[in-house]
Amino acid sequence: MTSTNQPILLKNARIIDPANNIDARGSLLVEAGRVAGIALADSATGSPDGTIVQDCEGAVVAPGLVDIGVKVGEPGAEHRETLQSASRAAVAGGITTIVTSPDTDPVIDDPALVDFLLRRARDTASVNVFPLAALTKGLGGSEMSEIGLLQEAGAIAFSNDTHAISNSQVLVRLMTYARDFDALVIHQAQDKDLAGSGVMNGGLRASWLGLGGVPREAEFIGIERDMRLVAMAKGKYHARLISCPQSVRAIAAAKADGQDVTAGISINHLTLNENDIGPYRTFHKMTPPLRTEEDRLQMVEAIARGDIDIIMSDHNPQDVETKRHPFAEAEAGALGLETLLGAGLRLVHSGEVPLSRLLACLTCNPARRLGLNKGTLTKGAEADIIVFDPERPWVVEKSKIRSLSKNTPFEDELLTGKVLTTIVSGQVLYSSDA
Amino acid sequence: MHIDGFSMTNETTHRPIEFPHRHLLGIEGLQPPDINMLLDLGEEAVEVSRREDKQKGVLRGRTQINLFFEASTRTQSSFELAGKRLGADVMNMAVSTSSVKKGETLIDTAATLNAMRPDLLVVRHSSAGAVQLLARKVGCAVVNAGDGTHEHPTQALLDALTIRRHKGALGGLTVAICGDIRHSRVARSNIILLSTMGARIRVIAPSTLMPSGIHNMGVEVFTDMKKGLQGVDVVMMLRLQRERMSGAFVPSVREYFKYHGLDSEKLAYAKPDALVMHPGPMNRGVEISAEVADGAQSVIREQVEMGVAIRMAVLEALAAQLPKWKDVP
């Protein structure tokens, strides 16, 4: 690993930059922490003296991934994950920018806490860290948080994480008020009454397992309501995580109607289904729950079609204390930083999603939505770059997980596609040993 | 006839018990020969239980712990008596909610108990899958005495034993399961057992008390009790929990009783010799009339007797397999 500011030439690569519609062979030069240029095909690349040359041997060079759904344990649960451990996991997974969840203890609903997180990130994180702030105080869903002050302190957008806001008046006022600050509202919609005390997808599987079910309607009735409220408030809205095709359709209709809305999903909901819960595996307990295979396939199609814009890891470190319980009592959530790209490539290898489309959902789309100058290889952009071999297989071994927690839903599974090098601001922070 | 300790041992060595499972976590996974074997063993236990000397020493020296996270006097007593009749040392542990509040997890409790080296662990818990989770963390044989709304395998087995004693076989019978199917572990275990054994199953309940996906559970679905009971051989009633009686799932007790309570008028639609069953405890005047509950077709008290017998069978079958699993972690 180098910590110098030497120029780096990545040659003999397949360069994919969805932001600029580039997918071609060539080489890329990094200089002074920025992308100095891309030379396509066989055109000669001039590189200054002392340049580190890496022959990529045909591997993909792409912008570092921008993950907008990352829970770290700071503050309040540092034993599960710190900004430092999350950074280690992120760079190994090809993620160079993480957007952190406000669902911490205490909740990020005060400018001083945003400031705290940014300072901790500056001192301990090696990847770019942008905090989300809570939409409502204490994530309680009733009182608006200080959107202006939080934004000024450095909150990149506002979210209530997985805690849906039931009160329509609160949500519409939030969106209306946030509009004055051009702030993005990120919401995970759910009709709480309909969801009841459900812990997995409602239906036959849940009935046989004797577990309370969350009907799919609980999600898309929430999304349909939100789309009406967006039209009312004319705000900027991103659906944090949708899992049902009906939600996709409601959001696509709102887009067609000219609303400023986007849709997000977690990698789990694109690659796993309710059957993976098997005999009450709590690592597969998610919010919203994993749905049926039919739902999953339709969500993958929506990614390919462009109706879902952003894929996130929904990284949520949980430990034995919170996971080793009967299914209904265990916390929801799964690790995702190290497996995001490898799992995402399953959709590419199955022929369902083109590689450039997958990468767009993981790089320029989330960056643009948050107004970040990230997720691109445009000349002059910060050199957050990954090199990965989409064909290299690896097995997710629990003992090698870099996160402080071990709750991966992909334990012992084979993923095809491995990160070889991760560069953040021109520094090589990760090199695959094999 | 007096049987001394020596001949008691001989009594059990006349035929090896073939049961290819370490635990009894549910009916799911049992094959017809497994179920038949347990029912046969249950028949023997009925005989033992009707003798003057009710001791059968096959569990002598074995320790059985009844671990009930959810209070249940009936089931716990039934398991306790079953273990004692087989000669085991039986300990009852009621885990109060307070120790759970103290932060002791299910796994902590399991580890503590495991260190006491029990041979058989009987567990009831209010969460589906909890018994399965616990079974992975202990070295002894585990019996599921009811886990949330998932399964209650010994109840289904005792129901099967009761039916078989009256009807000869389970295959070909039509059995109606009536009432709160949605929240019933008894219904789930019975649906699996009866369909494995080739019976036809009807479920009869208001649609709000049907589980999601019921049409794909291999049963015939009825909401009208009179239609559903037409010509059935067995009527199994389920208990309706008090908190579900007034508004959330059904509007009132009297409306529920009118449409879904078993009275002699509705029972008349079943075969004249149809059995009336209930896992207990009953709500007379809610899901069943007193007249029917205590009537000639009712085998409800016999179910309690079969409960002890089938639990003896299960404990004996699992204990017989213990040497086989001794070195398996």
Chai-1 contact restraints between the chains, C-beta under 6 A:
chainA,res_idxA,chainB,res_idxB,connection_type,confidence,min_distance_angstrom,max_distance_angstrom,comment,restraint_id
A,G202,B,S212,contact,1.0,0.0,6.0,A-B,restraint_1
A,G203,B,S212,contact,1.0,0.0,6.0,A-B,restraint_2
A,G203,B,G213,contact,1.0,0.0,6.0,A-B,restraint_3
A,L204,B,G213,contact,1.0,0.0,6.0,A-B,restraint_4
A,L204,B,N216,contact,1.0,0.0,6.0,A-B,restraint_5
A,S207,B,P211,contact,1.0,0.0,6.0,A-B,restraint_6
A,S207,B,S212,contact,1.0,0.0,6.0,A-B,restraint_7
A,S207,B,G213,contact,1.0,0.0,6.0,A-B,restraint_8
A,L209,B,A128,contact,1.0,0.0,6.0,A-B,restraint_9
A,G210,B,A128,contact,1.0,0.0,6.0,A-B,restraint_10
A,G210,B,G148,contact,1.0,0.0,6.0,A-B,restraint_11
A,G210,B,T149,contact,1.0,0.0,6.0,A-B,restraint_12
A,G210,B,H150,contact,1.0,0.0,6.0,A-B,restraint_13
A,L211,B,A128,contact,1.0,0.0,6.0,A-B,restraint_14
A,G213,B,S212,contact,1.0,0.0,6.0,A-B,restraint_15
A,P279,B,Q132,contact,1.0,0.0,6.0,A-B,restraint_16
A,Y280,B,G129,contact,1.0,0.0,6.0,A-B,restraint_17
A,R324,B,I107,contact,1.0,0.0,6.0,A-B,restraint_18
A,P326,B,S127,contact,1.0,0.0,6.0,A-B,restraint_19
A,P326,B,G129,contact,1.0,0.0,6.0,A-B,restraint_20
A,P326,B,A130,contact,1.0,0.0,6.0,A-B,restraint_21
A,P326,B,L133,contact,1.0,0.0,6.0,A-B,restraint_22
A,F327,B,G129,contact,1.0,0.0,6.0,A-B,restraint_23
A,A328,B,S127,contact,1.0,0.0,6.0,A-B,restraint_24
A,E329,B,S127,contact,1.0,0.0,6.0,A-B,restraint_25
